[in-house]
Amino acid sequence: MKTLKQQLTNYALYHRSKRNIYTHFIGIPLIVFAIVCLLQRVTLISEPVVIPLATVVIALTCLYYLMLSLSMGLIMAVCLSVLSIAAKPVVSLSTELWLAVSIGSFVVGWVFQFIGHYFEGKKPAFVDDLIGLVIGPLFVLAEFLIMLGFYKDIADHIEQHAGPNKA
């Protein structure tokens, strides 16, 4: 299994433009929110115990993040839990509105992603490696924390191997 630094650095190879990274701060949360909204209505067990598929996916994703980094994994668990709570009102809407909000969020999120990659001049990371779909949210968190002055060792490793961020 690749380390946190390896995963983030590999993802960073496709994300050196600051404009691309900034669009990801909007696009990736919208996409994750949409996926959570869509998966909340799919349940694995019937009454009296109802487990939304979103809960299982979030738990497995957080387990992977925790294996990469305890601190970032815990922060991602909180972030994904907040998104799950925020999705509940959307899930309670009529089917038409639930789908409109969920699919609309998904589409708008991807529009931001593709605008960012237009700035970057490179394809999205997941095109070459599907794990990029899972690493994307963690990368956004890492970039945010790096901007706040945390994880200097990760920032240095990324810059050494992927190059500095460009305007």
C-alpha positions in Angstrom: 0.0 0.0 0.0 1.3 3.5 -0.9 2.0 5.9 2.0 0.1 9.2 2.5 3.0 11.2 1.0 3.1 8.9 -2.1 -0.7 9.1 -2.6 -0.8 12.9 -2.2 2.3 13.4 -4.3 0.9 11.3 -7.1 -2.3 13.2 -7.0 -0.4 16.5 -6.9 1.3 15.7 -10.2 -2.0 16.6 -11.8 -2.7 19.6 -9.6 0.1 22.2 -9.5 -2.0 25.2 -10.7 -3.4 27.2 -7.8 -6.5 27.9 -9.8 -7.0 24.2 -10.3 -6.6 23.5 -6.6 -9.0 26.3 -5.7 -11.6 24.9 -8.0 -11.2 21.6 -6.3 -12.1 23.3 -3.0 -15.6 23.7 -4.4 -15.9 20.8 -6.9 -14.8 17.9 -4.7 -17.0 18.7 -1.7 -20.0 19.2 -4.1 -19.2 15.8 -5.7 -18.8 14.0 -2.4 -22.0 15.7 -1.0 -23.9 14.5 -4.1 -22.6 10.9 -3.7 -23.5 10.9 0.0 -27.0 12.2 -0.9 -27.5 9.5 -3.5 -26.2 6.7 -1.4 -28.3 7.7 1.7 -31.4 6.4 0.1 -29.9 3.0 -0.7 -30.2 0.7 2.4 -28.4 -2.5 3.1 -30.7 -3.9 5.8 -34.5 -3.5 6.1 -36.4 -2.5 9.2 -35.9 -2.4 12.1 -32.2 -1.8 11.4 -31.6 0.5 8.4 -28.0 1.1 7.3 -27.6 3.5 4.4 -25.0 2.5 1.9 -23.5 6.0 2.4 -22.7 5.0 6.0 -20.8 1.9 4.8 -19.0 3.8 2.1 -18.0 6.6 4.5 -16.8 4.0 7.1 -14.7 2.1 4.6 -13.2 5.3 3.1 -12.4 6.7 6.6 -10.8 3.4 7.5 -8.5 3.8 4.4 -7.7 7.4 5.3 -7.0 6.4 8.9 -4.5 3.7 7.6 -2.8 6.5 5.6 -2.8 9.1 8.5 -4.5 9.0 11.9 -4.8 12.8 12.1 -6.0 13.4 8.6 -8.2 10.3 8.8 -9.9 11.6 11.9 -10.4 15.1 10.3 -11.9 13.4 7.2 -14.2 11.3 9.4 -15.5 14.5 10.9 -15.9 16.2 7.5 -17.7 13.2 6.0 -19.9 12.9 9.0 -20.9 16.6 8.6 -21.6 16.0 4.9 -23.7 13.0 5.9 -25.7 15.1 8.4 -26.1 17.8 5.8 -27.4 15.3 3.3 -30.3 14.2 5.5 -32.6 17.1 4.6 -31.9 16.5 0.9 -32.7 12.7 1.3 -36.0 13.5 2.9 -37.2 15.5 -0.2 -39.5 14.1 -2.8 -37.7 11.8 -5.2 -37.7 14.4 -7.9 -36.1 17.1 -5.7 -33.7 14.7 -4.1 -32.4 13.6 -7.5 -32.4 17.3 -8.8 -30.3 18.4 -5.8 -28.0 15.3 -5.8 -27.4 15.2 -9.6 -27.2 19.0 -9.8 -24.5 19.1 -7.1 -22.7 16.3 -8.9 -22.8 18.0 -12.2 -21.8 21.4 -10.8 -18.9 19.8 -8.9 -17.6 18.2 -12.1 -17.9 21.5 -14.0 -15.6 23.1 -11.4 -13.2 20.1 -11.7 -13.0 20.4 -15.5 -12.6 24.1 -15.3 -9.7 23.6 -12.9 -8.1 21.0 -15.2 -8.5 23.4 -18.1 -6.4 25.8 -16.1 -4.0 23.0 -15.3 -3.7 21.8 -18.9 -3.8 18.2 -17.6 -6.4 15.5 -17.3 -7.8 14.5 -13.9 -5.7 12.1 -11.8 -8.4 9.4 -11.8 -8.0 8.9 -15.5 -4.7 7.2 -14.9 -5.4 5.7 -11.5 -9.0 5.3 -10.1 -7.6 5.7 -6.5 -7.6 9.4 -7.4 -11.3 9.4 -6.8 -10.7 8.5 -3.2 -7.5 10.6 -2.7 -9.2 13.8 -4.1 -11.0 14.7 -0.9 -8.0 13.9 1.2 -5.8 16.1 -1.1 -8.2 19.0 -0.7 -8.0 18.6 3.0 -4.2 18.3 2.9 -3.9 21.4 0.7 -6.2 23.4 3.1 -4.2 22.3 6.1 -0.9 23.1 4.3 -2.2 26.6 3.6 -2.9 27.0 7.3 0.7 26.1 8.0 0.3 22.4 9.1 2.0 19.3 7.6 5.1 21.2 6.3 6.8 17.8 5.8 4.1 16.7 3.4 4.2 20.1 1.6 8.0 19.8 1.2 7.7 16.2 -0.1 5.0 17.1 -2.6 7.0 20.2 -3.8 10.2 18.1 -4.1 8.6 15.4 -6.1 5.8 17.2 -8.0 7.2 20.7 -8.2 6.0 23.9 -6.7 2.4 25.3 -7.2 2.0 27.6 -10.1 -0.1 30.7 -10.3 
